[in-house]
Amino acid sequence: MNPAALNGLDLLATAVVVVDDNQVVLYMNPAAENLFEASHTSATGLTLERVLGENAVLSAAISYSRANHSSYTEHEIEIAANGRQRLNLACTVSPAELGDDEAVMLLEFRQIDQQLRVEREARLLEQSQAHRELIRNLAHEIKNPLGGIRGAAQLLDRELERPGLHEYTQVIIKESDRLQALMDRLLTPHRLPLPGPVNIHEVLERVRSVMLAEFPDIVVRRDYDTSLPLLTGDREQLIQVVLNIVRNAAQAIKSSGMDLTRGEIRLQTRIARQVTLARRRFRHAVQINISDNGPGIPENMRERVFQPLISGREGGSGLGLTIAHNFITQHRGAIAFDSVPGRTCFMLLLPVQDDPRAGSPTPLH
């Protein structure tokens, strides 16, 4: 077998195992090593059954692909490698040649839940783009008449002789200003990021200082991996992302009626390896977990939490998480959350694009 023929498989996001006609393992890429918790060195030379366990569905798929000289995809296979909990996988089997007429079979495994996550991210991105365009157009249409209403209210206020009537014009002026601020916030996310080197811990510390001033009774704990590399991104936008999420958490704790001194928000950073973001593969990404012990996100809102004008809090604009999602998307990152009563955690992933160890991100196949 020519090892150089397999070099490109090392960069694939999906797990690939190469076997010969006797289903003896010739090669496993790093993604397969991680998925099956087996090293290439220990697996090479063993039968596929020894490595992945006996599996009639997988064996039938390999036989069909070999007999018909064509690729075949089995959309759901259960595999329990090394006695682990069963993995639900999709597998594409393809016949191939590695030079010198050496016929092999390429087995490409994809975790079904991972595939669903990628599809969900793509759907959210598409919805987000449509929402942004709709809101942007709406905001532009509202801003002009809003300025006219405010100006007319100011002129009317000057002409009124009865002092009691000024209260009504002031309401018009103040509400116009509030709507103007809302329109500005709707339009702000459309500014493209201004990239530069960013220390994510400086971002988190900036947000922490703001929150300690606004909500002095709520504890903000830190759990940082100080070895994280710098990011390339827009520092102000990333501050706004974290601030929106943390402020939402603090306001949820406050509005729940629980004792604020029992409220807790935790900021955690870690390095993530071999991640797929915006349909590209990165060797390293920075993961930020923002968790709180508040009441949790109502179940009927969880599918719409990133949509604009959706808020579970009285008086909320419903823009904080929309803006956070837009900014993270512009940074080619991902945002997700997990919420149950008593614990909500938002997870942010931001690619390390300038990490010299990572090289260039590779597109998914």
N, C-alpha and C positions, 0 to 999 in steps of 0.2 A: 504494500500500500504506500502511495506517495503522500507523506504528511503535508506537503505544501498545498495539495489540492483541497485540504480541509481548513486552511487558515482562515478563510472568510467566514466559516461557520462560528468561529469564536466570538464574533461581534453581533450575532443574531440575538434578538430579544427572546425568541422562543427556544425551548429545549430541543436539541437535536441529538439523536443516537444513530450511529451508522453500524449496520450489521452485515455479515456476509450471507451466503446462501444457506448456511447451516444455522443462521440466527446467532452467530457468535459476535459479541460486541467488539468492534474495531475502534470506535471513537465515541466520546461524549464531549459536547461543548460545555463551557462554564455554566450556562443556564440550566443544562440538564444535570450537572453535578449538584447545583443548588436545589433543584426541584426534587431529585431523588436521593439527596444526601449520600451520594456515592462518588468517589473520585474517579477520574478517567483512568488513572493507573491501576486502581484496584478492580475496576470493571472490565478492562480490556482483557480479552481472552476467555471471558466467561460467557456462558449462553445467556440470552436475553431473559430466559425463565429464571436463571439464578439471580439476576440483577433486579428484575421487576416483579418476579413471582409468576406463577402460572396464570395465564390469561387467554382463554379460548377465543375471545373476541379479537384481541390483538393479533394472535396467530392467524386467524382467518383473514384479517385485513391484509397481512403481509403476503399470505398465499395468493389472495385474489390479485393484489397488485403485481406480484411476480408473474402469475399466469397470464395476465392481460397486458403486461408491459405498459402499465399506465398508473397514474397516481390515483389513490383511493383515500377518501376521508371517512373516518368513523367519528361521529360527532359526540359520542359519549362513551367513555371507557372508564371503568373503575380499576385503579392500580394501587396495590399496597406494597410498596417497595420497602425492603428491610423491616417488615412487620409493622410499618407505620400505619397511622390512620389512613383510610382510603382517600386517594386523590381522584377527583372527578375531572377527566381530561378529554380534550378532543385530539385526535391524532391523524395526521396525513402521512401516508406511506407512499414513497416514490422510488422507482428503480433508477439507478444512476451508474455511471462509470467513472472511475477515478484514475484513468490512464492505464496504459498497458492492457486494455480490455478487461480490467478488473471490475466485475459486476457486483454492486452492493445495493443495499436498500437503506434509504434515508427515512428515519422516523422523526417527524416533527410534532412535538407535544405542546399543547396550549391549555393552560388552566381555564376552565369554563368561566369561573368567577372573574378572572383577570380580563377575559375577553368581554364579558358583560360590562366591566368597569370602563374599559376603553370605549365601548359603544356608548355608554352612558355619558362619558366625558364629551364625546363628539356631539351627542344630542344636546347636552347642556350648552356647548359652545355655539351650536347653530341657533338655539333658542335665545341665547344671550345676545348674539349679533342682531337678531330680529327685534328683540326688545329694545336694544340700545338705539337702533335706527328709529323705531316708533317713538320712543320717549324723546329723542333728540328733536324730531320733527314737531312733536307736540309742544316741547318747551319753547322752541322758536316761535311757534304760532301764538303762544300765551304771552311771551315777554313784551311784545309791542303794545297790545291793548292794555296790559297791566300797567305799563308806564303812563299811558294816557289816563287810566282811572286814578292813579295816585296823583298825577298833576292836577286833574280836575278837582279832586278832594282838597288839595292844598289851596287852590284858588277859592273854592267854596268856603273853606275854613276862615279865610281872611275877610270874607264879606258878611259872615254871620254876625248878627247883633246880639242875639240871645246866648249868653255864656253856656247854658245847658246844652245847646246844640253842638258845641265843639266836641263833646264826647263822641258823637256819632261820626264826625269826620275823622277824628283821631283813630277810631276803630277801623275805618276804611284804609287810612294811611298805614297803620300798623299791620293789618292783614295783607295789604299789598306788598309791604316790605318782607313779610314772612313768605309769601308766595314767590317773590323775586329771589329770595335766598334759596328756596327750593328749586326754582328753575336753574339757578347757577350751579347747584349741586348736581342736577340732572345732566348738565352739559359738561361739567368738569371732567368726568371719566374719559372723555374722548381725546384728551391730550395724550400724545404718544409719550412713552417713557423717555427720560433723558438718562441714558445709561452711564454708569460710573462704578468704581469699586465700592462695595458696601460691606461693612462688618455687621452681620445680622444681630449681634449682641448689642451693638450701639443702638440699633433700631429698637430692640426690645427694652433696653434701659431707658430710652427716651419715653416710650409709651408707659413704662412702669412709673416714672416720675410724674407724668401727667395724671395717671390714675390714682396715685397716692395723694395727690392734691385734691382731686375731685371726690374720691371715696376713701377718706382716711381710715375708716373702720374696717374695710375689706382687706384681708391679707393677700398680698401678691407674692407668691413663692417663685423661686428660680431654680432651674435644673439645666445648666448649660454644659455642652461639650465645647470646651474652650479651644479645641484643636481644629475646629471647622475652618475651611478656607474662605476667602473673600468671595462674595457674589458679584456679578455684574448686573446692575439694575438701577432703578430710579429710587434713591433713598427716601425722598418725600412720599412717593406713592406707597412704598413698603411700610413706612410709618403709618400712613393712613389706613392701610389694610389691617395691620395689627391693632391699631387704635380702635377701629370700628368694631372688630370682633371682641376685644377686651371690654370696651365700653358697653356693648350689647350684653355681655355676661354680667357686668356690674349692675346694669339697670334691671336685668332679669332677677338678680338676687334681691335688689332693693324692692322691686314691685311685688315679689312673692310674699312679702310680709315676714320673712325669716329675720332673725337677729343678725344684723350686719356684721357683728363681731365674729359670727360663725361662718361668714362668707369667705370663700377662698378661690383664688384664681392662680393657676400654675402655668408658667412659661417654661417650655422644655425644648431643647434643640438636640438634634442627632444628625449623623451622616447616614444617608440612604444610598445603597449601591445597586447598580444595574436596574434603573427605573425607566419606565416609558412615560414620557410627557409630551403632549401635543403630537402624538404619533411619531416621536423620535426617541431613540435610545440614548441614555446618558449613563456613563459609568458611575457618576457621583451626583448626588443632589443633597441640598440642605433640607431637613425636615423640621418644621416648627409645629409643636403641639400646644394648643391653647385650651386648657380645660378649666371647668368651674364646677362647683357643687350646688348650682342653682336648681330651679324646678325642671329644667329640660325644655326642649322644643316640643310644642304640642304635635301630636301625631298627624293631625290634619293639615299641618303646615310644612311638614318635612320635605315633601316633593316640590314645594314652591318657595323654599326659603331664600333662594338666590334671585327670585324674580323681583322686579321693581314694584314698589308701593305695597309690598306684603309685610305686615308687621303684626306681631302678637301683643304689642304693648300700646296702651292707650296714649295717643299723642305722638307715637313714633311715625317717622316718615317712610319707613320701609325701604330706605336707600342704602343703609350701611353695608349690608352683606352683598347687595348688588354691585356697589362700587368696589368692594373687596374682591369679588369674583372677577370683575372686569380687569382690575389692575393685575391680579395674579395671572389671568389669561394673557394679558399683554406681555408678561414676563415669561411666557411659555411654560408656566407652572401649572399646578393643579391644587384645588381646594376641595376638601370633603369634610364630613362631620359624622359623629356618632353621638346619639343623645338618648338618654333614659332619665327618668326622674332622679335627681340627685347627682347626675354627672353628664356634662356635655363636653365634648372634645372636638375642636376644629383642627384639622391636620393640613398644613401647607407644605407643598413640595416645590422647591425652586432649583432649577438645574445649575450645576457648577460648570459653566461653559468655558471658563478660562483656566481650568485645572490642567496643568501640563501632563499629569498622569492619565487624564481621561482621553486625550486626543479629540478628534472631531466627533460630534454625535452622528450616529448612523441611522438612516431611515429604516423604518420597519418594512418587512417584506410580507 
